[in-house]
Each structure stands twice: as C-alpha cells, then as structure tokens.
Amino acid sequence: MELSQIIPHIEALVFASDKPLTRLELTDLVNNALGFIEDRATPEQVDAALDGIKEKYSAEFYSFELREIGGGLQFLTKKEYYKTVALLNGDKFLKRLSTASLETLAIIAYKQPITKSEMEAIRGVNCDYAVQKLLEKDLVVISGRKEEAVGQPLLYSTSKSFMDYFGINSADDLPKISEVMMEELVNATNVMEAKAQQEAEAQQQEEQETENGADEIVIEQTEGEQKILTVTAEGELQEEDQPNNSDNEEEKEA
C-alpha cells in the first residue's frame, strides 16, 4: 500500500479521536477503513507515514503538531499558542495542586508502584488527604496490592491522565533525579561565584581608594585650632593642628 494512501487516513483518525491512538490501533483502523485484504498496511508503513506527518506539521506556519503522549499519538497545539488557546478554554482544564499534593505526586511518579506508608516515610507526614485529592483529579490510580507486605496495602501509580497532563509518553520521560540535582548544583555554584566576584571587586575598589591618598577626620576642635586625624596610604595615623577657619572669618567680619 502506498504511503500517499495511508497518510490522509491516519491524519483523519488522529484528528477525530478524543484520545491518543497507538500505532497498532492506527494500523488496524487504516486497514479496516480501506478494506484491502491482499494489500494491507504494515506497521513499518504506518511508522513511516507518522514520521512524514510529524515532519509536515513541524513547519512554522502550522499551529499544531503530532505528538506522542499518553502512550499514543495526538494532534496538539504548539506551546507558542498556549495563551491564545487559554483565552478560549479558560481555567476549566487546569488541575490546581497544593504543595503537599505536588510533593506526593512526585514521590508516586518516581517510586511507583508505592504504598501510602512508604510515601509517608519519605515525606514525614500523613498523606491521606493528598492521595485522595490526586485520585479525585485522576492523576493517580490504585494499581494493585503489595502481597508480601503485612496487611497487603494498596499500591499507587500515576495514571494515563497524568501523562497527558504533563505532556509525556511514559514515566520514562520524566527528568532523571541526577539531572535535576546537577542543575541545582550548577545554579548554586553560579550564585557563589557571582558573590565571590562581587566581594573581590569591592575589595579591589577599596584598595584603590586607599592608594589614591590619605583620609582626614576631624577628631577635636578648640577655640583657635582644630586637630586633624590623617590616615596615610601605609595605614599609619597622624595628628595635625590646623587653625580654625571659622574664627578667622569672625575676626575679618569684626
């Protein structure tokens, strides 16, 4: 079967579907739609067609693209048009999560399948409310029981909606912990280097001001003269007596 026949049908199927379609589903649907018995589309041809569709819609003048998400393929608007689409949909698709829920969700995502007691051991606090909210928002599902544990507690894992919401195809697409820690370390190092550079520049400026000359401070003033405390470039203190100018001015006026 020619790719030119397959591509329009795949585009129509992905466009019309309200959920991501897997490659196997697309292959079966295309073959059933075209009705060819002898000349059926192969998985390799479907893969080639999908690559062509991805390349086609990656062009700048298309506002949407073909993405692998939630275990299948779906047309999604590009991130550059998020604000435009948000004006249409508003906040109805947003799942607002508290800090506790986000922390619990992160633990489940990276440690799944995991029991509630294991989550609490990591967080150090009770997770009942956070887990309940995540279940209500369909971001987490009960994936079974831990048979070898006492009481066979429930196991929790992320749901398909979680992958759709965060725009990933599987849990393997999550950023690695080592990568996150390395990025934080790099940022902390940059901050420390910038602070050290500022301190060095301030010290250099202070040394230059000291080299430019001595600083004078009036430490005592009497009726006829005033004493000046002078700090030399070598850091030595010197006292000098100078006549009081204000007295001279009074004498002139008199």
N, C-alpha and C positions, 0 to 999 in steps of 0.2 A: 504494500500500500504506500502511496506517495505521501511525503510529508505535507505537501500542499493541500492534501485532503484532510489530514489529521489535525493540523494546526487550528483551522477555524472552529472545528468541533470542540477541541479542548478549551479554546478561549470562551466559547459559549457556555460550556459546562462550568468552568471555574467562575465565570461572571454571574451565572444564575444561582449558584449554590450559596446557601447561607452558612456553610461551614467549610473548613478546609477539606479538600479532596486528596486522597492518597494517590500515588502513581498507579497502584493496582486498580483502584476504583475507576480512575480515568481510562485505563486500558480496557476494562470490561464495558464501561459505558460507551466508549467510542465504537467498539466492535458491535455492540448491540444496536447502536444507532444506525450505523452504516449497513449492517446486515450482510456483510460479506463472509461467507463460510470458508472459501478457499484462500482468499487474500485478506487475512486478519492482521490488525496492527500488533506488533510485538512490543514488549516492554522497552527494548532498545530504541525503537522508533518513537515511542512516547517520550522517552528521556530526551532524545534529540529534538523533538518538537518543543518540549518545555524549555530547553536551552535557547532555542530560537525565539520563543515568546519572551523569555527573560531579557534577552539582548534587545529585542524590538522595543519593549516598554521601558528600558533603561535610558532611552533618549530624553533629553531635557524637555522637549515640548509635550511629553506625556506627564500628567499629574499623578498617575498611579503606576504601580509596578506589580510584578508577580513575585510573591514571597513564599518561602517555606516556613510555615508557622503552625504550631499545634499538631505536628505530625503529618501535615498535608500541605497543599498549595492553595493560595488565595490571592485575589487582587486586593491590594491595599493602597490607599493614598500615600504619597511620599511625605516625609516628615516636614518638608518645607511648607506644606499646605495645612499643617495641623491647626493653626489659628483660624484659618478660613473655615474648615470643617467644624471646628468647635463653636463657631457662631451659629451654625445650623443645629447641632445636637445639644449644645449647652453642657450641663453637668450630669445629664441623665445616665451616661455610660461610665462616669468616674466612680471608682471604688475607693473612698477615703478611708485610710487606715491610721490608727493611732500608733504611737511609737512602740507600745507593747505588742501590738498585732504585727507590726513590721519585723520586730526582733524575733517573734515566734515563727513567722513565716520564713524568715531567713534560715532559722535553725532547721525547720522542716525541709526546706529546699535542699540544703547541703547535707543533711543527715538522714534523709528518707530511705526506707520507712523507719519511723521513730515513734516511741511511745510517749505518752504525756509525762510520765515520771522522768524520762530521760531529758525531755525539754526543760522541765523544772530544775533538774540537776545542773543544766548548763546555765539557765537564766538566774537561778537562785530564788525565784518567786513562783507563786501559783500561776498556772497558765490556763485554767479552766475557761475564764471569760474570753481570753484572746483566741483560743482554739474554737470556741463556739461561734465567735464573730467570723472567723475565717471559713468555717463550714457554711455559715449563712450566706456569705458572699461567693461561695462556690470556688474558692481559691485552694481549698484543701478538701481531701476526701479520706474516708476510712478505707484503708487498703487491705485489712485483714487483722489477724491476731498474732501476737508473739507466743507461739505454742510452748517454747521451752521456758518461759518466764512464769513465775508464780502468779496465779490468777488469770493467765493468758490475756494480758492487757491489749487494748486496741492499738493498731498501728496506723499512723497518719502519713500521707504523701500529698504532694502537690497535684492539682487537677489539670485537666486539659484547658480549662478556662484560665488557669494560672499562666500557662504557656502563651495562650492567645493574648492575655492582658499585658504581659511583659515582652511580647514580640519575639519569642524564641521557639525553636522547633522541638527541643527536648531539654531535659535537665543538664545534659552535657554541654549545652551552650552557655550555661551560667559562667561568669568570670571565676577563674580559679582564686582560691584564698591567697595563695602565694603571690599572685599578680596584684591583688588588692593591697596586701601588706607591703609589697615592694613599692607601689605607687605612693602609699602613705609615707614610707621611709624616705623616698626621693623628695617629696614635698617638705617633710620636716628638715631634711638636710639643706634644701634651698633656703628655708627660713633662717636656719642657723648661720649659713654662710652670709646671707644678706645682713644679719645682725652684726656678725663679726666685721664685715666690711664697713658698716656704718661706724662702729666703735673705732676702727683703725683710722678712718677719715677724720673723726672728731679729735682723736689724739694727735694726728698729724697737723691739723689746723691749730690746735693749742700750742704745739711746739713751735710752729711758725710765728704765732703771735708773740711768744716769749722771746724768740730770736730777734724780732723787729725792734725791741727796745725795752727799757725799764718801765715799770708801772709805778705811779706815785699815789700815795694815800695820805691825806691829812689826818694826823693822829692827835695833835694838840694845838690849840690856838690861844695865845695870850694877848695882852693889850697891845704890845708893839711888834710882835713877831709870831710866826706860826712854824711848827715843826712838821717836816715832810718825811714820811717813811717811803724809801725808794727800794724797789726790788730789781736788782740787776739781772742781766741776761744769764749770769752764772748762778742765780738763785740766792745771792747774798743780800742782806738787809742793810740799808744805810740811812742815817738820820741827817737831815739838812735843815738849817734855820733860814727862813726867808721872812722879809719884812711883810707886815700885814698891809695889803694894798688898800683895804677899806679905810684904815687910819689915815693913810696918805691923802686919800680923796677928801676926807673930812677936813684935814688941815688946809688943803687947797681951797675948799669952799669957805673956810673961815677967813 
